[in-house]
Structure formats: structure tokens, C-alpha cells
Amino acid sequence: MNNHLLIAVDAGKSSCKSVSKIQGKLERNQFRTKVQEVENLGIDIPPNNFKVEYQGKTYLVGEAVGEERIRYDISKKSIEHLICIYLSIANFVEITGQTNISLAVGTPLNIYKNKLLKEEYEQYIQGNGIISIKVNDKLIFFRINKVLCLPEGTGPIYTDIDKYRNSKTTIIDIGGLNVNYCVFNNLIPQFDQMIINNYGANILRSKISEKLSSEYGVYISDSDIDRIIKDGYLYINGQIQVKSKDLLLNIMKSHIEDIINYGKSRGLTLFNANGAVVFSGGGSILLKHIIKDLYPSAIMVDDAQFSNVLSFLTILEVKCEKA
């Protein structure tokens, strides 16, 4: 499939990550997964925001869209995620001029494990022929010839094969909404040990926002939370609220313990048996110092946000070479 452009997409609830190799060089793309249908859009489009026109409707995508537009349902069979996947493809098509696409896409574990649901999701993404989309008023065409649905929670398993080849590894992938748990024995995913819940980072942000708002009588938006977590304190009128430090730490520790206990309640042996426990996903970056304090043996992926999608591309390359 040398005439095909190979693209991998991880359309998370918080951000959409995509990768492709162009002339042997790995190219990356990332934007916020916030989508709003609009009419008569008159604003100038800021960098890394997009006006997307598809099937007679216009959408604004990116940071310019409010946080309240983030979808909180587990399913990704939605127009919002479809727009983000097509936008990711269009960005690479514009660079290369190649219009025949082989696509690997991250899939929620509940869909990946169900043959019928997975086939429906593949067909939903693939469409029925040539896909036409306008991005910032530029018309782009492409055809998706192959869709490969891969499990969210793959992490770095297939980008660092030698490291995980002869071992048991549990990936805990903390996304925006979901946490995916996947156990691999000698690189082989264990079907009965693929688990999903909704303890993702956006849920944690909401917990912190609600608690701080009630404790201090101020409105705190979800968009403020990352800065508060990074600072380690809440500031009000320029003054550090000293007690907010312990409050923040306790909420985050409790959230991580909930994630671990949920996995254990579903039969996973975490931190008390042979095998590595590896944390990936954007949420693991946010909680890195808490995870290491609570579980010193935990392995933190360096390229946590892109670890899934890089593994997807590796698998797609192997599949296409064999085709």
C-alpha cells in the first residue's frame, strides 16, 4: 500500500492526537476535541482552531469553543468525534496531497470487544466513498480505504516492543473522560482484562472545581483547574489560600486510589504481583507526582499523550505491509 497515506488518530474527549510518517519523518498533530455547530461565523480563526464545513453544516473546532461543549458520554460514534477524525486526516492530506487513506483509530474498549459494534464504528468512520470537507474555507477530498479499530489503552506496548516482549504489563490509560485498563502478556492483550470506567481527568477537574467553589465561595471554571493543580494552591485576589493545598492533594490522592481500587475490584492484580503497571494518557501527566508518591514502582510514560496513537501507527504499518 505504498500509494496510501497511513494515519493514526486518537480522538480523545479532551484532545485529538494524530500521527503520520511523511517522507520518513514522523509528523504530529493535536487540537482540542471541542466542537460547536455555528452559523454565519464571522470571527477570525485563531491558530490551532478550525472552521469545518461538512455535509452542509459548519462547525468551530478547538480552543475557541467553550469547555461545556466537551461530550461526557462513553460512545465516540458522534458527529463531534467524526469531525475531529476527518479534520486530522485533512490536515495531513493538505500537507502531502495524498488522498487514499489507511486509518488506525482508537476505539473505546466496550466497542472494541464487540464485533458488531466495532464493524458499525468502522463503517461510520469510513463513509461511503469520497469524503469532502472544507477546513478554513479550503476544500479537501479524500477516501478512507481501510479503517483499523484498535483498543484505547494500548499505551507504549508496540512502540517499545523489546521492553515488553517477555513480560506481563498492565496499562492504565487516564484519558479525559475514561480510564482504560489493558493487560498484556508477552505483547498479547488479554480480552477478559480489558476494562473501562469514567474516572478520567475531566471528572477529577469537576470534583476539584465543585469542592473549591463550595469551600471558598467563589466560582471556579473547569478551565482554571489545570493552573490551580500546577500551582498547588488556590489564589483569591492574589492571595494564596494555604489550606487549599491539602484539599487539592486529598482530592487527587482519593481519585487515584479510586482508579486503582476499581481495577482491583475487576480482578486486576496491581502492585502486588509480578508485572509492570504503566500509566499513560494525558490524565497521567496531570497526576504524575501523586501517582509516584502513592505507587513508587509505577512506570510513567514519557510521551504519555501520544503513546496510544504511536502504537496505533506501528500496528497499522505492520498490517499494511502484510496486505
Secondary structure, DSSP 8 states (H G I E B T S, - for coil): -TTSEEEEEEE-SSEEEEEEEETTEEEEEEEE--EEEESS--S---TT-EEEEETTEEEEESTTS-GGGS--SS---SHHHHHHHHHHHHHHHHHH---EEEEEEEE-HHHHT-HHHHHHHHHHHHTTSEEEEEETTEEEEEEEEEEEEEETT-TTTTTSHHHHTTSEEEEEEE-SS-EEEEEEETTEEEEEEEEEES--HHHHHHHHHHHHHHHHS----HHHHHHHHHHTSEEETTEEETTHHHHHHHHHHHHHHHHHHHHHHTT---SSSSSEEEEESHHHHHTHHHHHHH-TT-EE-TTGGGHHHHHHHHHHHHHHHH-
